[in-house]
C-alpha cells in the first residue's frame, strides 16, 4: 500500500514566491528587504556561482572539451537543464514547433544568460503600429524602476540619446575586439547604426555594493561568475535576500498548483519535493508566480477550482495565449586580413561589446517593428568544434607562399593553417520583435503528465509572414555589412528554404506573453500591477505579463516590472488590501 | 604580468581576490600534467546525472584495439609533431576521440564504418589493412580522401570520413594543454580589457574606428 500523503504546513507565510529567476528573485529581494516573511520555492537545485561556477576551467578539464552534450551551451555553461529535461516532457499541436528551455536551479536561466540588458522604449510599450496591442503602462511608468535596477545591479553602456533605446545609468562599456572593429566599419558603411553594447557586467566596481567583485574580463559570463561580477538572480538577488533572514528557499520543490479558498482567493501552493517525492502544501497570504512564462501559465491552468473552472486567473481565457519568442537569424564568416594575427588576451566580457539597435523606419518596409543585431568574434578559448570544417576555409585564401592551396589536407601544412586562421572568425545575430498572437499559445495537454503526475504544456506556435520577412531583411543586412567589412569571406544569404534562417520558436529563449496584463479583465489576466483580475492576492512577476515584447531581450524589463509589483504589494499590504 | 600583479592592478577587494586566487590555484595544478579526462572528484557544480553519466562513459569501451591503432596513426598524420609542438597522440587525441564517440553516439557509425572503409580500400589496393601498410601506401590512400574538391566521386565516403576525423583531431588537439599553448590563446585569467593594443590598432588601421550612434 502506498504511504503517499499530503503534508500540510501549519505556518502561514506573508508571501510565497514560485521561482527564483529574474522575476521571482527580484520580488523576493524587495519584499525580504522590507521585512516581509517570504518563502521561495525553486524547482531545481541550490546554485551559488561563487562555489558552483565552472569559471576559469580549461577546455581539457572537460572530457568533452566543453561540448554541449548535457548542457546545450557547452559543458562549462551554468544552466542546469535545456530544451529537453528527462521526465519533464512537453508536447506540440498541429505539427507546429516550439522549444522550451528550462533551467532547474536557483537563479534559473539568469545564471547563464548573455547579460544583454536593454530597456524597452516608449514605442515598445505603445507601438501604434495598428497591429500590436498597447501595454496598460508606458515607458514613463517603468522608467524609475529601470533606473533603480541599473543602480542596484549595474549595467554598462553609453548615452546615445536614441528615442526608442532609452539611456540608462551606465558603467563604462568594454571596447570592441579587433574583429568587432571590422564589423563597426562594415556596419557604418552599410548605413547600419552600431553602438557600444549594454550588458549587466560590472566593468567597474558597483558603487555602494561590497558583496560583488568587479569583472576581471575572462569573457565567461555564461558560466556564471564566482566574484558576482555579472548579474545572476542567484548571486545578486536571492542569496542577498536570504541574508536578511526574511526569505527562506526550498529547492527541488516542483509546484503543482495554487490553492484557492471558497472566495476564490489564493491560500498557498502545493508542490512535490523532488528529493523525498512527498507532497506538500504551504500557506501564504499572497502568492507570486515567477516560474517563467511557460511554467507560470502551466501552474495557473492546472489550478482549477469551482471558483476558477478554466484555471486560476483565467476567466478571460487568455492564459497561455499570446505566447511569443524573439525572432532570430544569423550569419558569419572570417577575415583573411586577420590571418597570422598577433596573440593577446581578447576575452573581454561575456556579454556583447557592440550592437546595432533597430535603425530603420518601418513605413518603408514590408514588415512591422524591427530587430537589433548582436555581434562577436575574437581570440576565444578553443573548445569542442575548434576550427571545424577547415576544408571550407583553407582552400579559398592563398597560403604563406601566396599560392592557392588545395582545400582540406593534413600534416604540417594543415597544422600551420589552424594557427593561421585562429581568431579570424566573426558572427552576427538578429533578434527581433515577433507579434503576440492569440493563435500562438500553450495549453494543458489533456493526455500527458510529467514524472510527478503534473499535466504538461502543449504548444501551438507558427511564424507568420511578418516574422519571415523580418528574417529575410536580417539576412540581406548581414550580407551588406559583411560585404562592407572589406575582404571578409562568407556564404550566401539563407533563403526561403530555411525561412531565411529564422530559428524555430523558443530557440531564442525569450518566450513571453502567456499571462498578459491589461485594463480590460475580459481581454487580460492581470491588471497593470501584474495582479490577477480574478484573484487579488495573486501576482505574476516573470515575462508572462508582457503584452508585446520589443526586440529588446526580456530580462531588464522583467526585473523592472517585478520590482514595481513588489513595491505595489508593500503598499497594498500597508493598506491591508492583500 | 603575473596573477598577483594582475589582481593588484584590478583593485579587487579581499573577497574577490581570495576567490580568484583559489580559482587560479586550481588551474595551475591541473595544468601541470596533460590529461584527457576531468579530474576525479571534480564534481562541484555538476548535476548528479552528469557525474554518473561521465563515470559510465569512462568505464565503457567503444573502439577495438585495432581501431584505436588506426585512429592514432590517422590523428598523427593529420597533426604531426613539428618544431612548435607535439603530435596529436602526444596530446592524447585518440583518447579524446574514444570518449567523444561515446558521449555523442552520432559519431559512432560514421567512425566505425569509416575505419572499416579505409581498411577495405587498403586491402583491395595493397593487400593489407591500413595500419599494416607502409607509410607511403598510407599517404597514397590519404591523398585520395584528404582533398574534398579534387577527390574522385567514388572516394566521397572516404572524404566524409576524413573530414570528420580531421575535425575531431583538431578539436582534441587544440583543446589539450599542448594545443592551447600552440595556438597561443592568452586568456582565461584575471586581467583588465582595455581594448585592442595600440600597436595592433595601428597595424590594421583601426585607430579611429568607433561605435557610436552619431557616426
Interface residues (C-beta under 8 A of the other chain):
Chain A: X45 X47 X50 X51 X52 X53 X54 X55 X56 X57 X58 X59 X60 X61 X62 X63 X64 X65 X66 X67 X69 X70 X80 X86 X158 X160 X161 X162 X174 X175 X176 X177 X178 X181 X182 X184 X185 X188 X193 X194 X195 X196 X205 X210 X211 X213 X214 X216 X217 X218 X219 X220 X226 X227 X229 X337 X338 X341 X342 X343 X344 X345 X346 X347 X348 X349 X354 X357 X379 X380 X381 X382 X383 X384 X385 X386 X387 X388 X389 X390 X391 X395 X406 X407 X408 X409 X410 X411 X412 X414 X415 X418 X419 X422
Chain B: X10 X11 X12 X13 X15 X16 X19 X20 X23 X24 X26 X27 X30 X31 X34 X35 X36 X37 X38 X39 X42 X44 X45 X47 X49 X50 X53 X54 X57 X58 X77 X78 X79 X80 X82 X96 X99 X100 X103 X104 X142 X146 X147 X148 X149 X150 X162 X163 X166 X167 X170 X171 X172 X174 X175 X176 X177 X179 X180 X182 X183 X184 X185 X186 X187 X188 X189 X190 X191 X192 X193 X194 X195 X196 X197 X200 X201 X203 X204 X206 X209 X210 X211 X212 X213 X214 X215
